[in-house]
Amino acid sequence: MNSAVKRSLGFAVRARSWFREFREIALMCVVYNIKRAVKQ
């Protein structure tokens, strides 16, 4: 799943603090799951 998220949404985390990095990664996963649900 990690490589699929990187391919579709980008490979870099732009946040600097650990909390914002976590939030950005979590949102990437949510968006990826929504895209998969809509596609099916």
mmCIF entry with sequence, helices, sheets and N, C-alpha, C, O atoms, coordinates in Angstrom:
data_MODEL
# 
_entry.id   MODEL 
# 
_entity.id                         1 
_entity.type                       polymer 
_entity.pdbx_number_of_molecules   1 
# 
_entity_poly.entity_id                      1 
_entity_poly.type                           'polypeptide(L)' 
_entity_poly.nstd_linkage                   no 
_entity_poly.nstd_monomer                   no 
_entity_poly.pdbx_seq_one_letter_code       MNSAVKRSLGFAVRARSWFREFREIALMCVVYNIKRAVKQ 
_entity_poly.pdbx_seq_one_letter_code_can   MNSAVKRSLGFAVRARSWFREFREIALMCVVYNIKRAVKQ 
_entity_poly.pdbx_strand_id                 A 
# 
loop_
_entity_poly_seq.entity_id 
_entity_poly_seq.num 
_entity_poly_seq.mon_id 
_entity_poly_seq.hetero 
1 1  MET n 
1 2  ASN n 
1 3  SER n 
1 4  ALA n 
1 5  VAL n 
1 6  LYS n 
1 7  ARG n 
1 8  SER n 
1 9  LEU n 
1 10 GLY n 
1 11 PHE n 
1 12 ALA n 
1 13 VAL n 
1 14 ARG n 
1 15 ALA n 
1 16 ARG n 
1 17 SER n 
1 18 TRP n 
1 19 PHE n 
1 20 ARG n 
1 21 GLU n 
1 22 PHE n 
1 23 ARG n 
1 24 GLU n 
1 25 ILE n 
1 26 ALA n 
1 27 LEU n 
1 28 MET n 
1 29 CYS n 
1 30 VAL n 
1 31 VAL n 
1 32 TYR n 
1 33 ASN n 
1 34 ILE n 
1 35 LYS n 
1 36 ARG n 
1 37 ALA n 
1 38 VAL n 
1 39 LYS n 
1 40 GLN n 
# 
_struct_asym.id          A 
_struct_asym.entity_id   1 
# 
loop_
_struct_conf.conf_type_id 
_struct_conf.id 
_struct_conf.pdbx_PDB_helix_id 
_struct_conf.beg_label_comp_id 
_struct_conf.beg_label_asym_id 
_struct_conf.beg_label_seq_id 
_struct_conf.pdbx_beg_PDB_ins_code 
_struct_conf.end_label_comp_id 
_struct_conf.end_label_asym_id 
_struct_conf.end_label_seq_id 
_struct_conf.pdbx_end_PDB_ins_code 
_struct_conf.beg_auth_comp_id 
_struct_conf.beg_auth_asym_id 
_struct_conf.beg_auth_seq_id 
_struct_conf.end_auth_comp_id 
_struct_conf.end_auth_asym_id 
_struct_conf.end_auth_seq_id 
_struct_conf.pdbx_PDB_helix_class 
_struct_conf.details 
_struct_conf.pdbx_PDB_helix_length 
HELX_P HELX_P1 AA1 ASN A 2  ? LEU A 9  ? ASN A 2  LEU A 9  1 ? 8  
HELX_P HELX_P2 AA2 TRP A 18 ? LYS A 39 ? TRP A 18 LYS A 39 1 ? 22 
# 
_struct_conf_type.id          HELX_P 
_struct_conf_type.criteria    ? 
_struct_conf_type.reference   ? 
# 
loop_
_atom_site.group_PDB 
_atom_site.id 
_atom_site.type_symbol 
_atom_site.label_atom_id 
_atom_site.label_alt_id 
_atom_site.label_comp_id 
_atom_site.label_asym_id 
_atom_site.label_entity_id 
_atom_site.label_seq_id 
_atom_site.pdbx_PDB_ins_code 
_atom_site.Cartn_x 
_atom_site.Cartn_y 
_atom_site.Cartn_z 
_atom_site.occupancy 
_atom_site.B_iso_or_equiv 
_atom_site.pdbx_formal_charge 
_atom_site.auth_seq_id 
_atom_site.auth_comp_id 
_atom_site.auth_asym_id 
_atom_site.auth_atom_id 
_atom_site.pdbx_PDB_model_num 
ATOM 1   N N  . MET A 1 1  ? 0.819   -1.185 0.000  1.00 0.00 ? 1  MET A N  1 
ATOM 2   C CA . MET A 1 1  ? 0.000   0.000  0.000  1.00 0.00 ? 1  MET A CA 1 
ATOM 3   C C  . MET A 1 1  ? 0.863   1.250  0.000  1.00 0.00 ? 1  MET A C  1 
ATOM 4   O O  . MET A 1 1  ? 0.494   2.255  -0.607 1.00 0.00 ? 1  MET A O  1 
ATOM 5   N N  . ASN A 1 2  ? 1.997   1.203  0.665  1.00 0.00 ? 2  ASN A N  1 
ATOM 6   C CA . ASN A 1 2  ? 2.857   2.376  0.746  1.00 0.00 ? 2  ASN A CA 1 
ATOM 7   C C  . ASN A 1 2  ? 3.298   2.845  -0.628 1.00 0.00 ? 2  ASN A C  1 
ATOM 8   O O  . ASN A 1 2  ? 3.269   4.043  -0.909 1.00 0.00 ? 2  ASN A O  1 
ATOM 9   N N  . SER A 1 3  ? 3.703   1.925  -1.487 1.00 0.00 ? 3  SER A N  1 
ATOM 10  C CA . SER A 1 3  ? 4.152   2.340  -2.814 1.00 0.00 ? 3  SER A CA 1 
ATOM 11  C C  . SER A 1 3  ? 2.990   2.850  -3.654 1.00 0.00 ? 3  SER A C  1 
ATOM 12  O O  . SER A 1 3  ? 3.179   3.745  -4.478 1.00 0.00 ? 3  SER A O  1 
ATOM 13  N N  . ALA A 1 4  ? 1.805   2.308  -3.468 1.00 0.00 ? 4  ALA A N  1 
ATOM 14  C CA . ALA A 1 4  ? 0.633   2.793  -4.209 1.00 0.00 ? 4  ALA A CA 1 
ATOM 15  C C  . ALA A 1 4  ? 0.294   4.227  -3.810 1.00 0.00 ? 4  ALA A C  1 
ATOM 16  O O  . ALA A 1 4  ? -0.041  5.046  -4.665 1.00 0.00 ? 4  ALA A O  1 
ATOM 17  N N  . VAL A 1 5  ? 0.379   4.527  -2.536 1.00 0.00 ? 5  VAL A N  1 
ATOM 18  C CA . VAL A 1 5  ? 0.119   5.897  -2.067 1.00 0.00 ? 5  VAL A CA 1 
ATOM 19  C C  . VAL A 1 5  ? 1.186   6.831  -2.623 1.00 0.00 ? 5  VAL A C  1 
ATOM 20  O O  . VAL A 1 5  ? 0.869   7.934  -3.068 1.00 0.00 ? 5  VAL A O  1 
ATOM 21  N N  . LYS A 1 6  ? 2.429   6.409  -2.604 1.00 0.00 ? 6  LYS A N  1 
ATOM 22  C CA . LYS A 1 6  ? 3.507   7.247  -3.129 1.00 0.00 ? 6  LYS A CA 1 
ATOM 23  C C  . LYS A 1 6  ? 3.332   7.516  -4.613 1.00 0.00 ? 6  LYS A C  1 
ATOM 24  O O  . LYS A 1 6  ? 3.554   8.635  -5.074 1.00 0.00 ? 6  LYS A O  1 
ATOM 25  N N  . ARG A 1 7  ? 2.937   6.496  -5.360 1.00 0.00 ? 7  ARG A N  1 
ATOM 26  C CA . ARG A 1 7  ? 2.755   6.685  -6.803 1.00 0.00 ? 7  ARG A CA 1 
ATOM 27  C C  . ARG A 1 7  ? 1.613   7.630  -7.117 1.00 0.00 ? 7  ARG A C  1 
ATOM 28  O O  . ARG A 1 7  ? 1.731   8.464  -8.015 1.00 0.00 ? 7  ARG A O  1 
ATOM 29  N N  . SER A 1 8  ? 0.516   7.517  -6.400 1.00 0.00 ? 8  SER A N  1 
ATOM 30  C CA . SER A 1 8  ? -0.662  8.310  -6.749 1.00 0.00 ? 8  SER A CA 1 
ATOM 31  C C  . SER A 1 8  ? -0.680  9.701  -6.117 1.00 0.00 ? 8  SER A C  1 
ATOM 32  O O  . SER A 1 8  ? -1.260  10.624 -6.689 1.00 0.00 ? 8  SER A O  1 
ATOM 33  N N  . LEU A 1 9  ? -0.069  9.867  -4.969 1.00 0.00 ? 9  LEU A N  1 
ATOM 34  C CA . LEU A 1 9  ? -0.187  11.143 -4.256 1.00 0.00 ? 9  LEU A CA 1 
ATOM 35  C C  . LEU A 1 9  ? 1.136   11.881 -4.057 1.00 0.00 ? 9  LEU A C  1 
ATOM 36  O O  . LEU A 1 9  ? 1.136   12.988 -3.519 1.00 0.00 ? 9  LEU A O  1 
ATOM 37  N N  . GLY A 1 10 ? 2.238   11.314 -4.467 1.00 0.00 ? 10 GLY A N  1 
ATOM 38  C CA . GLY A 1 10 ? 3.517   11.969 -4.279 1.00 0.00 ? 10 GLY A CA 1 
ATOM 39  C C  . GLY A 1 10 ? 4.349   11.243 -3.256 1.00 0.00 ? 10 GLY A C  1 
ATOM 40  O O  . GLY A 1 10 ? 3.819   10.494 -2.436 1.00 0.00 ? 10 GLY A O  1 
ATOM 41  N N  . PHE A 1 11 ? 5.637   11.454 -3.295 1.00 0.00 ? 11 PHE A N  1 
ATOM 42  C CA . PHE A 1 11 ? 6.534   10.670 -2.448 1.00 0.00 ? 11 PHE A CA 1 
ATOM 43  C C  . PHE A 1 11 ? 7.138   11.481 -1.315 1.00 0.00 ? 11 PHE A C  1 
ATOM 44  O O  . PHE A 1 11 ? 7.796   10.907 -0.447 1.00 0.00 ? 11 PHE A O  1 
ATOM 45  N N  . ALA A 1 12 ? 6.942   12.792 -1.290 1.00 0.00 ? 12 ALA A N  1 
ATOM 46  C CA . ALA A 1 12 ? 7.579   13.626 -0.272 1.00 0.00 ? 12 ALA A CA 1 
ATOM 47  C C  . ALA A 1 12 ? 6.563   14.104 0.756  1.00 0.00 ? 12 ALA A C  1 
ATOM 48  O O  . ALA A 1 12 ? 5.429   14.447 0.421  1.00 0.00 ? 12 ALA A O  1 
ATOM 49  N N  . VAL A 1 13 ? 6.991   14.120 2.003  1.00 0.00 ? 13 VAL A N  1 
ATOM 50  C CA . VAL A 1 13 ? 6.202   14.728 3.075  1.00 0.00 ? 13 VAL A CA 1 
ATOM 51  C C  . VAL A 1 13 ? 6.776   16.118 3.273  1.00 0.00 ? 13 VAL A C  1 
ATOM 52  O O  . VAL A 1 13 ? 7.965   16.271 3.551  1.00 0.00 ? 13 VAL A O  1 
ATOM 53  N N  . ARG A 1 14 ? 5.945   17.117 3.132  1.00 0.00 ? 14 ARG A N  1 
ATOM 54  C CA . ARG A 1 14 ? 6.422   18.493 3.150  1.00 0.00 ? 14 ARG A CA 1 
ATOM 55  C C  . ARG A 1 14 ? 6.462   19.108 4.551  1.00 0.00 ? 14 ARG A C  1 
ATOM 56  O O  . ARG A 1 14 ? 7.076   20.157 4.746  1.00 0.00 ? 14 ARG A O  1 
ATOM 57  N N  . ALA A 1 15 ? 5.825   18.474 5.511  1.00 0.00 ? 15 ALA A N  1 
ATOM 58  C CA . ALA A 1 15 ? 5.750   19.024 6.869  1.00 0.00 ? 15 ALA A CA 1 
ATOM 59  C C  . ALA A 1 15 ? 7.104   18.920 7.571  1.00 0.00 ? 15 ALA A C  1 
ATOM 60  O O  . ALA A 1 15 ? 7.922   18.059 7.246  1.00 0.00 ? 15 ALA A O  1 
ATOM 61  N N  . ARG A 1 16 ? 7.320   19.788 8.513  1.00 0.00 ? 16 ARG A N  1 
ATOM 62  C CA . ARG A 1 16 ? 8.592   19.817 9.242  1.00 0.00 ? 16 ARG A CA 1 
ATOM 63  C C  . ARG A 1 16 ? 8.502   19.201 10.642 1.00 0.00 ? 16 ARG A C  1 
ATOM 64  O O  . ARG A 1 16 ? 9.441   18.542 11.090 1.00 0.00 ? 16 ARG A O  1 
ATOM 65  N N  . SER A 1 17 ? 7.384   19.413 11.329 1.00 0.00 ? 17 SER A N  1 
ATOM 66  C CA . SER A 1 17 ? 7.267   18.865 12.682 1.00 0.00 ? 17 SER A CA 1 
ATOM 67  C C  . SER A 1 17 ? 6.682   17.461 12.623 1.00 0.00 ? 17 SER A C  1 
ATOM 68  O O  . SER A 1 17 ? 6.020   17.102 11.650 1.00 0.00 ? 17 SER A O  1 
ATOM 69  N N  . TRP A 1 18 ? 6.924   16.669 13.658 1.00 0.00 ? 18 TRP A N  1 
ATOM 70  C CA . TRP A 1 18 ? 6.491   15.268 13.645 1.00 0.00 ? 18 TRP A CA 1 
ATOM 71  C C  . TRP A 1 18 ? 4.979   15.149 13.630 1.00 0.00 ? 18 TRP A C  1 
ATOM 72  O O  . TRP A 1 18 ? 4.430   14.250 12.993 1.00 0.00 ? 18 TRP A O  1 
ATOM 73  N N  . PHE A 1 19 ? 4.298   16.060 14.334 1.00 0.00 ? 19 PHE A N  1 
ATOM 74  C CA . PHE A 1 19 ? 2.828   16.002 14.370 1.00 0.00 ? 19 PHE A CA 1 
ATOM 75  C C  . PHE A 1 19 ? 2.245   16.292 12.992 1.00 0.00 ? 19 PHE A C  1 
ATOM 76  O O  . PHE A 1 19 ? 1.324   15.605 12.549 1.00 0.00 ? 19 PHE A O  1 
ATOM 77  N N  . ARG A 1 20 ? 2.765   17.288 12.325 1.00 0.00 ? 20 ARG A N  1 
ATOM 78  C CA . ARG A 1 20 ? 2.266   17.626 10.992 1.00 0.00 ? 20 ARG A CA 1 
ATOM 79  C C  . ARG A 1 20 ? 2.631   16.558 9.974  1.00 0.00 ? 20 ARG A C  1 
ATOM 80  O O  . ARG A 1 20 ? 1.863   16.309 9.045  1.00 0.00 ? 20 ARG A O  1 
ATOM 81  N N  . GLU A 1 21 ? 3.784   15.923 10.128 1.00 0.00 ? 21 GLU A N  1 
ATOM 82  C CA . GLU A 1 21 ? 4.148   14.805 9.250  1.00 0.00 ? 21 GLU A CA 1 
ATOM 83  C C  . GLU A 1 21 ? 3.145   13.669 9.408  1.00 0.00 ? 21 GLU A C  1 
ATOM 84  O O  . GLU A 1 21 ? 2.670   13.115 8.417  1.00 0.00 ? 21 GLU A O  1 
ATOM 85  N N  . PHE A 1 22 ? 2.827   13.328 10.634 1.00 0.00 ? 22 PHE A N  1 
ATOM 86  C CA . PHE A 1 22 ? 1.864   12.262 10.904 1.00 0.00 ? 22 PHE A CA 1 
ATOM 87  C C  . PHE A 1 22 ? 0.507   12.602 10.321 1.00 0.00 ? 22 PHE A C  1 
ATOM 88  O O  . PHE A 1 22 ? -0.137  11.762 9.693  1.00 0.00 ? 22 PHE A O  1 
ATOM 89  N N  . ARG A 1 23 ? 0.076   13.838 10.530 1.00 0.00 ? 23 ARG A N  1 
ATOM 90  C CA . ARG A 1 23 ? -1.219  14.266 10.007 1.00 0.00 ? 23 ARG A CA 1 
ATOM 91  C C  . ARG A 1 23 ? -1.238  14.211 8.478  1.00 0.00 ? 23 ARG A C  1 
ATOM 92  O O  . ARG A 1 23 ? -2.233  13.790 7.889  1.00 0.00 ? 23 ARG A O  1 
ATOM 93  N N  . GLU A 1 24 ? -0.160  14.628 7.840  1.00 0.00 ? 24 GLU A N  1 
ATOM 94  C CA . GLU A 1 24 ? -0.094  14.599 6.386  1.00 0.00 ? 24 GLU A CA 1 
ATOM 95  C C  . GLU A 1 24 ? -0.127  13.167 5.852  1.00 0.00 ? 24 GLU A C  1 
ATOM 96  O O  . GLU A 1 24 ? -0.811  12.888 4.867  1.00 0.00 ? 24 GLU A O  1 
ATOM 97  N N  . ILE A 1 25 ? 0.598   12.272 6.490  1.00 0.00 ? 25 ILE A N  1 
ATOM 98  C CA . ILE A 1 25 ? 0.602   10.866 6.063  1.00 0.00 ? 25 ILE A CA 1 
ATOM 99  C C  . ILE A 1 25 ? -0.768  10.235 6.280  1.00 0.00 ? 25 ILE A C  1 
ATOM 100 O O  . ILE A 1 25 ? -1.241  9.473  5.436  1.00 0.00 ? 25 ILE A O  1 
ATOM 101 N N  . ALA A 1 26 ? -1.403  10.545 7.398  1.00 0.00 ? 26 ALA A N  1 
ATOM 102 C CA . ALA A 1 26 ? -2.742  10.016 7.672  1.00 0.00 ? 26 ALA A CA 1 
ATOM 103 C C  . ALA A 1 26 ? -3.743  10.516 6.639  1.00 0.00 ? 26 ALA A C  1 
ATOM 104 O O  . ALA A 1 26 ? -4.585  9.749  6.171  1.00 0.00 ? 26 ALA A O  1 
ATOM 105 N N  . LEU A 1 27 ? -3.662  11.783 6.283  1.00 0.00 ? 27 LEU A N  1 
ATOM 106 C CA . LEU A 1 27 ? -4.570  12.324 5.274  1.00 0.00 ? 27 LEU A CA 1 
ATOM 107 C C  . LEU A 1 27 ? -4.301  11.713 3.907  1.00 0.00 ? 27 LEU A C  1 
ATOM 108 O O  . LEU A 1 27 ? -5.238  11.494 3.138  1.00 0.00 ? 27 LEU A O  1 
ATOM 109 N N  . MET A 1 28 ? -3.040  11.432 3.588  1.00 0.00 ? 28 MET A N  1 
ATOM 110 C CA . MET A 1 28 ? -2.720  10.769 2.325  1.00 0.00 ? 28 MET A CA 1 
ATOM 111 C C  . MET A 1 28 ? -3.401  9.398  2.264  1.00 0.00 ? 28 MET A C  1 
ATOM 112 O O  . MET A 1 28 ? -3.944  9.017  1.227  1.00 0.00 ? 28 MET A O  1 
ATOM 113 N N  . CYS A 1 29 ? -3.369  8.671  3.366  1.00 0.00 ? 29 CYS A N  1 
ATOM 114 C CA . CYS A 1 29 ? -4.004  7.353  3.404  1.00 0.00 ? 29 CYS A CA 1 
ATOM 115 C C  . CYS A 1 29 ? -5.516  7.465  3.263  1.00 0.00 ? 29 CYS A C  1 
ATOM 116 O O  . CYS A 1 29 ? -6.136  6.649  2.581  1.00 0.00 ? 29 CYS A O  1 
ATOM 117 N N  . VAL A 1 30 ? -6.108  8.457  3.895  1.00 0.00 ? 30 VAL A N  1 
ATOM 118 C CA . VAL A 1 30 ? -7.555  8.653  3.799  1.00 0.00 ? 30 VAL A CA 1 
ATOM 119 C C  . VAL A 1 30 ? -7.947  8.969  2.358  1.00 0.00 ? 30 VAL A C  1 
ATOM 120 O O  . VAL A 1 30 ? -8.909  8.408  1.834  1.00 0.00 ? 30 VAL A O  1 
ATOM 121 N N  . VAL A 1 31 ? -7.202  9.864  1.725  1.00 0.00 ? 31 VAL A N  1 
ATOM 122 C CA . VAL A 1 31 ? -7.499  10.226 0.336  1.00 0.00 ? 31 VAL A CA 1 
ATOM 123 C C  . VAL A 1 31 ? -7.325  9.025  -0.570 1.00 0.00 ? 31 VAL A C  1 
ATOM 124 O O  . VAL A 1 31 ? -8.131  8.812  -1.476 1.00 0.00 ? 31 VAL A O  1 
ATOM 125 N N  . TYR A 1 32 ? -6.293  8.240  -0.343 1.00 0.00 ? 32 TYR A N  1 
ATOM 126 C CA . TYR A 1 32 ? -6.069  7.041  -1.157 1.00 0.00 ? 32 TYR A CA 1 
ATOM 127 C C  . TYR A 1 32 ? -7.238  6.067  -1.011 1.00 0.00 ? 32 TYR A C  1 
ATOM 128 O O  . TYR A 1 32 ? -7.706  5.514  -2.006 1.00 0.00 ? 32 TYR A O  1 
ATOM 129 N N  . ASN A 1 33 ? -7.706  5.854  0.201  1.00 0.00 ? 33 ASN A N  1 
ATOM 130 C CA . ASN A 1 33 ? -8.833  4.942  0.431  1.00 0.00 ? 33 ASN A CA 1 
ATOM 131 C C  . ASN A 1 33 ? -10.120 5.454  -0.200 1.00 0.00 ? 33 ASN A C  1 
ATOM 132 O O  . ASN A 1 33 ? -10.904 4.665  -0.728 1.00 0.00 ? 33 ASN A O  1 
ATOM 133 N N  . ILE A 1 34 ? -10.347 6.753  -0.155 1.00 0.00 ? 34 ILE A N  1 
ATOM 134 C CA . ILE A 1 34 ? -11.527 7.327  -0.789 1.00 0.00 ? 34 ILE A CA 1 
ATOM 135 C C  . ILE A 1 34 ? -11.449 7.149  -2.300 1.00 0.00 ? 34 ILE A C  1 
ATOM 136 O O  . ILE A 1 34 ? -12.447 6.813  -2.937 1.00 0.00 ? 34 ILE A O  1 
ATOM 137 N N  . LYS A 1 35 ? -10.271 7.371  -2.876 1.00 0.00 ? 35 LYS A N  1 
ATOM 138 C CA . LYS A 1 35 ? -10.106 7.181  -4.317 1.00 0.00 ? 35 LYS A CA 1 
ATOM 139 C C  . LYS A 1 35 ? -10.374 5.734  -4.710 1.00 0.00 ? 35 LYS A C  1 
ATOM 140 O O  . LYS A 1 35 ? -10.983 5.483  -5.750 1.00 0.00 ? 35 LYS A O  1 
ATOM 141 N N  . ARG A 1 36 ? -9.930  4.780  -3.900 1.00 0.00 ? 36 ARG A N  1 
ATOM 142 C CA . ARG A 1 36 ? -10.184 3.366  -4.189 1.00 0.00 ? 36 ARG A CA 1 
ATOM 143 C C  . ARG A 1 36 ? -11.667 3.042  -4.075 1.00 0.00 ? 36 ARG A C  1 
ATOM 144 O O  . ARG A 1 36 ? -12.201 2.287  -4.888 1.00 0.00 ? 36 ARG A O  1 
ATOM 145 N N  . ALA A 1 37 ? -12.335 3.603  -3.077 1.00 0.00 ? 37 ALA A N  1 
ATOM 146 C CA . ALA A 1 37 ? -13.760 3.322  -2.888 1.00 0.00 ? 37 ALA A CA 1 
ATOM 147 C C  . ALA A 1 37 ? -14.583 3.891  -4.041 1.00 0.00 ? 37 ALA A C  1 
ATOM 148 O O  . ALA A 1 37 ? -15.533 3.255  -4.496 1.00 0.00 ? 37 ALA A O  1 
ATOM 149 N N  . VAL A 1 38 ? -14.231 5.071  -4.511 1.00 0.00 ? 38 VAL A N  1 
ATOM 150 C CA . VAL A 1 38 ? -14.957 5.678  -5.609 1.00 0.00 ? 38 VAL A CA 1 
ATOM 151 C C  . VAL A 1 38 ? -14.714 4.919  -6.901 1.00 0.00 ? 38 VAL A C  1 
ATOM 152 O O  . VAL A 1 38 ? -15.611 4.801  -7.736 1.00 0.00 ? 38 VAL A O  1 
ATOM 153 N N  . LYS A 1 39 ? -13.516 4.410  -7.067 1.00 0.00 ? 39 LYS A N  1 
ATOM 154 C CA . LYS A 1 39 ? -13.152 3.682  -8.291 1.00 0.00 ? 39 LYS A CA 1 
ATOM 155 C C  . LYS A 1 39 ? -13.938 2.379  -8.412 1.00 0.00 ? 39 LYS A C  1 
ATOM 156 O O  . LYS A 1 39 ? -14.261 1.965  -9.526 1.00 0.00 ? 39 LYS A O  1 
ATOM 157 N N  . GLN A 1 40 ? -14.249 1.733  -7.312 1.00 0.00 ? 40 GLN A N  1 
ATOM 158 C CA . GLN A 1 40 ? -14.975 0.466  -7.337 1.00 0.00 ? 40 GLN A CA 1 
ATOM 159 C C  . GLN A 1 40 ? -16.386 0.752  -7.499 1.00 0.00 ? 40 GLN A C  1 
ATOM 160 O O  . GLN A 1 40 ? -17.201 -0.169 -7.548 1.00 0.00 ? 40 GLN A O  1 
# 
